[in-house]
Amino acid sequence: MAGLDLATAQAHLDQWIAADLAVASGQSYTIGGRSLTRANAAEIRKNIDYWNKWVQRLTRGGGLSVHLGVPND
């Protein structure tokens, strides 16, 4: 995702974790005009996983790695 930085990814992750906690206690939660309830638990989990992966990638320095090798004859 172009232009995504660690602070932005972490903010998204924090919001989805807050939604998960609210829904787990029987409340609803609103993100960007969408109201989430227990019925959205799978979607919440999917978004937590997605943003957690971005946070991990960006924490490691971008997520792209290059492995160089020397061919053996």
Number of C-alpha atoms within 10 A of each C-alpha: 5 4 5 12 14 16 11 14 20 17 13 20 21 15 19 23 18 14 24 24 14 17 19 13 9 10 13 16 19 12 11 5 7 8 11 19 18 17 9 15 15 11 14 21 14 13 17 20 14 14 21 19 15 23 24 15 15 18 12 11 11 14 12 8 8 5 4 6 6 5 5 4 3
